Amino acid sequence: MQGMDLMLQIKGLTKKFGSFTAVDNISFSVKRGEVVGFLGPNGAGKTTAMRMVTGFLMPTAGTALVAGHDVTASPLEVKRRIGYLPEGAPLYEDMTPLELLGFVSDVRGLSGATKREAIGNAASRINIEHVMHQAIGTLSKGYKRRVGIAQAILHDPEILILDEPTDGLDPNQKHEVRKLINEMAKEKIIVISTHLLDEVDTVCSRAIVIAQGKIVSDGTPGELEARSELHNAVTFRLSVAQSDLAKASIEAISNVDRVVQKSAENGLVTYIAYPSDSQSIIDEISGALKAASIDVQEIQAERGRLDEVFRRITTAA
């Protein structure tokens, strides 16, 4: 095996339902310390892939290895090492969080002092101590999601698989859950299935994009942004009176591919200048505007937009 840091290896994983292929021959490996965003539009195959990796669904072909254990040959060994938050975090609503975590501890084979310690640690880490004796059905969506994460981390697993962990949460609740993921990321592998692009920007060190069951991109969020048409483009705003001169000055720069008017209001025009090969052009544009004595209200370089790249690569698949 290639070192214990390579904790998750997915090889040719495929799932067919009749003639429909939901997951189509996907392969990737994840190392300890990585937070992988598993991204794709609804129906792309994310949840099906997660269910196979966690052993809840048998693959049609291929396999997943968790710490060297094959998900089809050693499902119990795999489940011991994985914490799983399913989509929608289904919970027994008539139980209290204490009862639910007690039940999950029993299933996981924890007892006595170990069980009490595991429940206490999970509750304090997820900050649910004050609702431990309330029926889960009476809790807010945010707290239900937290209870779901508490059961996933109860046995201190090496790998966490979280399916849409912040879906339906308000901005404050999202922030709390994302902060927690960042804290846990150092010593674990975390795979987050999501369709929220800001989630990828906030918590993921890597983004794998899946469309129609196939992987269409695998890289850092920065690398994904760099594939945006807007990567290193420059947006600038100035008065209508100087707009023609400014446009001509910038179009004369060799590294500028084109200059497009974005909007015009209140006597001001906003343009976007696109680079010819994604390289940085902001210094040259600033210099050209200064040389032409043009007074700019606002100028900024674009990082690139994940939503634009996501839309392009998932619709082209």
C-alpha positions in Angstrom: 0.0 0.0 0.0 1.2 3.5 -0.8 1.6 4.7 2.8 -1.1 5.1 5.4 -1.6 8.8 4.3 -3.4 7.6 1.2 -6.5 6.7 3.2 -9.1 6.6 0.4 -8.7 5.1 -3.0 -11.5 4.9 -5.5 -10.9 2.7 -8.5 -13.2 2.5 -11.5 -16.3 2.9 -9.4 -19.5 2.3 -11.4 -23.1 2.0 -10.6 -25.9 1.1 -13.0 -29.6 1.0 -12.3 -30.9 -1.1 -15.2 -29.8 0.7 -18.4 -29.0 3.9 -16.5 -25.4 4.5 -15.5 -25.5 6.8 -12.4 -21.8 6.6 -11.6 -19.5 5.9 -14.6 -16.0 4.5 -13.9 -14.7 7.2 -11.5 -11.2 7.0 -9.9 -9.4 9.2 -7.4 -7.4 9.0 -4.2 -7.5 11.2 -1.1 -4.7 11.8 1.4 -4.9 12.6 5.1 -5.5 16.3 5.7 -7.4 16.9 2.5 -10.9 18.3 2.4 -12.4 17.3 -0.9 -15.4 19.0 -2.3 -17.4 16.5 -4.4 -19.3 18.8 -6.7 -21.9 18.5 -9.3 -25.4 19.5 -10.3 -28.4 17.6 -8.8 -28.6 14.1 -10.3 -24.9 14.0 -11.3 -24.2 10.9 -9.2 -22.7 12.4 -6.0 -24.9 10.7 -3.5 -24.8 7.4 -5.3 -20.9 7.5 -5.2 -21.0 8.4 -1.5 -23.3 5.5 -0.7 -20.9 3.1 -2.5 -17.8 4.4 -0.7 -19.6 4.0 2.7 -20.8 0.5 1.9 -24.5 1.3 1.8 -24.7 0.5 -1.9 -22.9 -2.3 -3.8 -20.9 -1.1 -6.9 -21.8 -2.6 -10.3 -18.0 -2.5 -11.0 -14.9 -1.1 -9.5 -14.3 -0.6 -5.8 -13.2 1.8 -3.0 -10.4 1.1 -0.6 -10.6 2.7 2.9 -7.2 2.4 4.8 -6.5 -0.5 2.5 -9.8 -2.3 3.1 -12.0 -3.1 0.2 -15.5 -1.8 0.6 -17.0 -5.0 -1.0 -14.8 -7.6 0.7 -14.5 -6.0 4.2 -17.6 -3.8 4.6 -17.4 -3.8 8.5 -13.7 -2.7 8.5 -14.6 0.1 6.2 -17.6 1.2 8.2 -15.4 1.3 11.4 -13.2 3.9 9.8 -15.8 6.1 8.2 -18.2 8.6 9.7 -21.1 9.3 7.4 -23.7 12.1 7.4 -26.3 11.0 4.7 -28.1 13.6 2.6 -30.9 15.3 4.7 -29.3 13.9 7.9 -32.2 11.4 8.7 -32.6 11.0 12.5 -35.0 9.3 14.9 -37.0 12.4 15.8 -38.7 10.9 18.9 -35.2 10.3 20.5 -33.2 12.9 22.3 -29.6 13.6 21.0 -28.4 11.7 24.1 -30.5 8.7 23.3 -29.5 8.8 19.6 -25.8 9.0 20.4 -26.2 6.2 22.9 -27.8 4.0 20.3 -25.1 4.8 17.7 -22.4 4.0 20.4 -24.0 0.6 21.0 -24.1 -0.1 17.3 -20.4 1.0 17.1 -19.5 -1.4 19.9 -18.7 1.4 22.4 -19.6 0.8 26.1 -19.0 1.9 29.7 -16.5 4.8 30.2 -15.5 4.8 26.5 -19.1 5.3 25.4 -19.7 8.1 27.9 -16.5 9.8 26.9 -17.3 9.5 23.1 -20.7 11.0 23.6 -19.4 13.9 25.8 -16.6 14.7 23.3 -18.9 14.7 20.2 -21.5 16.8 22.0 -19.0 19.4 23.2 -17.2 19.5 19.8 -20.5 20.1 17.9 -21.8 22.4 20.7 -25.1 20.5 21.4 -24.7 19.9 25.1 -27.7 22.2 26.0 -30.1 20.3 23.8 -29.1 16.8 24.7 -32.4 16.1 26.5 -34.8 17.6 24.0 -36.6 15.5 21.4 -34.8 15.7 18.1 -38.1 16.5 16.3 -38.4 19.7 18.3 -34.9 21.0 17.3 -34.2 23.5 14.5 -32.8 22.4 11.2 -29.3 23.6 12.2 -29.3 21.6 15.4 -30.6 18.5 13.7 -27.7 18.8 11.2 -25.3 19.2 14.2 -26.7 16.0 15.8 -26.2 14.3 12.5 -22.6 15.4 12.4 -22.2 14.4 16.1 -23.2 10.8 15.3 -20.8 10.8 12.3 -17.8 11.8 14.5 -18.8 9.8 17.6 -16.2 7.0 17.1 -13.4 9.5 16.0 -13.3 8.1 12.4 -10.3 8.7 10.1 -12.6 9.5 7.2 -15.7 11.7 7.3 -18.1 11.6 4.4 -20.6 14.5 4.6 -23.5 14.6 2.1 -24.7 18.2 1.7 -23.7 19.1 5.4 -25.0 22.7 5.3 -27.9 22.4 2.9 -30.9 24.3 4.2 -29.0 26.1 7.0 -29.0 29.8 7.6 -25.7 31.8 7.1 -24.8 31.7 10.8 -25.4 27.9 11.0 -23.4 27.4 7.8 -20.5 29.3 9.2 -20.5 27.2 12.4 -20.6 23.9 10.5 -17.8 25.1 8.1 -15.7 26.2 11.0 -16.0 22.8 12.6 -15.0 21.1 9.3 -11.9 23.3 9.1 -11.0 22.4 12.7 -11.4 18.6 12.1 -9.6 18.7 8.7 -6.1 18.6 10.1 -6.1 14.9 11.2 -8.8 13.4 9.0 -9.9 13.0 5.4 -13.1 14.8 4.8 -15.2 14.4 1.6 -18.1 16.9 1.3 -20.7 16.3 -1.4 -22.2 19.7 -2.2 -23.7 21.8 -5.0 -22.8 25.1 -3.0 -19.8 26.7 -4.7 -19.1 29.0 -1.8 -18.7 25.9 0.4 -15.8 24.8 -1.9 -14.1 28.2 -1.6 -14.5 28.3 2.2 -13.5 24.8 3.3 -12.1 22.6 0.5 -8.5 22.1 -0.4 -9.5 20.2 -3.6 -12.6 20.2 -5.8 -13.7 17.1 -7.8 -16.5 18.0 -10.3 -18.8 15.2 -11.5 -21.4 15.5 -14.2 -23.5 12.7 -15.7 -21.6 10.2 -13.5 -18.2 11.1 -14.8 -15.4 13.2 -13.3 -15.0 16.3 -15.4 -12.4 18.2 -13.3 -10.1 17.5 -10.3 -7.9 20.3 -8.8 -7.7 23.0 -6.2 -10.4 25.7 -6.0 -7.8 28.1 -7.3 -7.1 25.9 -10.3 -10.8 25.7 -11.0 -11.1 29.5 -10.8 -8.1 29.9 -13.1 -10.1 28.1 -15.8 -12.7 30.9 -15.7 -12.9 33.2 -18.7 -12.8 36.0 -16.1 -9.5 34.8 -14.4 -7.2 37.9 -14.3 -9.8 40.0 -16.3 -9.9 43.6 -15.1 -13.1 45.5 -14.3 -12.9 49.3 -14.4 -15.3 52.2 -14.1 -14.9 55.7 -15.4 -16.9 58.7 -16.7 -18.7 58.5 -20.1 -16.6 61.5 -21.3 -13.4 59.5 -21.1 -14.7 56.1 -22.0 -13.8 56.1 -25.7 -10.2 57.2 -25.0 -9.9 54.6 -22.2 -11.2 51.8 -24.3 -8.9 52.6 -27.2 -5.9 52.9 -24.8 -6.6 49.5 -23.3 -7.4 47.7 -26.6 -3.9 48.8 -27.8 -2.2 46.6 -25.1 -0.9 43.5 -26.7 -1.9 41.1 -23.8 -5.5 42.4 -23.9 -7.8 40.1 -25.9 -10.9 42.4 -25.9 -12.7 45.1 -23.9 -16.4 44.7 -23.3 -18.9 47.2 -21.9 -20.6 45.8 -18.8 -23.0 48.6 -17.8 -23.6 52.4 -18.1 -25.4 54.4 -15.5 -25.3 57.8 -13.8 -22.7 59.1 -16.2 -20.3 56.2 -15.5 -19.4 53.3 -17.8 -18.1 49.9 -16.5 -15.8 47.8 -18.8 -14.3 44.4 -18.5 -10.9 43.8 -20.2 -10.1 40.2 -20.9 -6.5 38.9 -21.0 -5.4 37.0 -24.1 -4.0 34.0 -22.1 -5.2 34.4 -18.5 -2.1 36.3 -17.5 -2.3 39.3 -15.2 -3.0 42.6 -17.0 -3.9 44.9 -14.2 -0.6 46.7 -14.0 -0.5 47.4 -17.8 -4.1 48.6 -17.7 -3.4 50.9 -14.7 -0.3 52.2 -16.5 -2.1 52.9 -19.8 -5.0 54.8 -18.0 -2.5 56.8 -16.0 -0.5 57.6 -19.2 -3.6 58.9 -20.9 -4.5 61.0 -17.8 -7.8 59.1 -17.3 -9.4 59.3 -13.9 -10.7 55.9 -12.9 -13.4 55.6 -10.3 -12.8 51.9 -9.6 -10.5 49.2 -10.9 -10.0 45.6 -9.9 -8.6 42.3 -11.1 -11.0 39.3 -11.1 -10.0 36.0 -9.6 -12.3 34.0 -11.8 -15.7 32.7 -11.1 -16.4 29.2 -9.9 -20.0 29.4 -11.0 -19.1 30.2 -14.6 -16.5 27.3 -14.8 -18.9 24.9 -13.0 -21.7 25.7 -15.5 -19.5 25.3 -18.5 -17.8 22.0 -17.5 -21.0 20.4 -16.2 -23.2 21.3 -19.2 -20.5 20.3 -21.7 -20.2 16.8 -20.2 
